[in-house]
């Protein structure tokens, strides 16, 4: 493959990553609505730990740096919590 073709492949992957983040954010927003309706707290540390454990396991399965993947997921979780708090 040429450099241009490889860069096009990266562009496609980047677009897919953003699409997945958008989908995840939509679901997280829906979860926030359910939590609000049920009077549940924004933060669920047990669930957050499960997400982090899954992220680490998936990183290992795909031979990706687990610390990097966990950092990305930590950021996603924190951003979702901030948005949930702002919308309450």
ChimeraX attribute file (.defattr): number of C-alpha atoms within 10 A of each C-alpha:
attribute: neighborCount
match mode: 1-to-1
recipient: residues
	/A:1	6
	/A:2	7
	/A:3	8
	/A:4	9
	/A:5	10
	/A:6	11
	/A:7	12
	/A:8	12
	/A:9	12
	/A:10	12
	/A:11	12
	/A:12	11
	/A:13	12
	/A:14	12
	/A:15	12
	/A:16	12
	/A:17	12
	/A:18	11
	/A:19	12
	/A:20	12
	/A:21	13
	/A:22	12
	/A:23	12
	/A:24	14
	/A:25	17
	/A:26	13
	/A:27	12
	/A:28	18
	/A:29	17
	/A:30	13
	/A:31	14
	/A:32	23
	/A:33	16
	/A:34	12
	/A:35	15
	/A:36	15
	/A:37	9
	/A:38	9
	/A:39	9
	/A:40	12
	/A:41	11
	/A:42	17
	/A:43	15
	/A:44	10
	/A:45	9
	/A:46	9
	/A:47	10
	/A:48	15
	/A:49	12
	/A:50	11
	/A:51	16
	/A:52	20
	/A:53	14
	/A:54	13
	/A:55	21
	/A:56	20
	/A:57	16
	/A:58	14
	/A:59	17
	/A:60	13
	/A:61	10
	/A:62	9
	/A:63	9
	/A:64	13
	/A:65	11
	/A:66	19
	/A:67	12
	/A:68	13
	/A:69	18
	/A:70	19
	/A:71	14
	/A:72	13
	/A:73	17
	/A:74	17
	/A:75	12
	/A:76	15
	/A:77	18
	/A:78	13
	/A:79	13
	/A:80	19
	/A:81	18
	/A:82	11
	/A:83	16
	/A:84	21
	/A:85	13
	/A:86	8
	/A:87	11
	/A:88	9
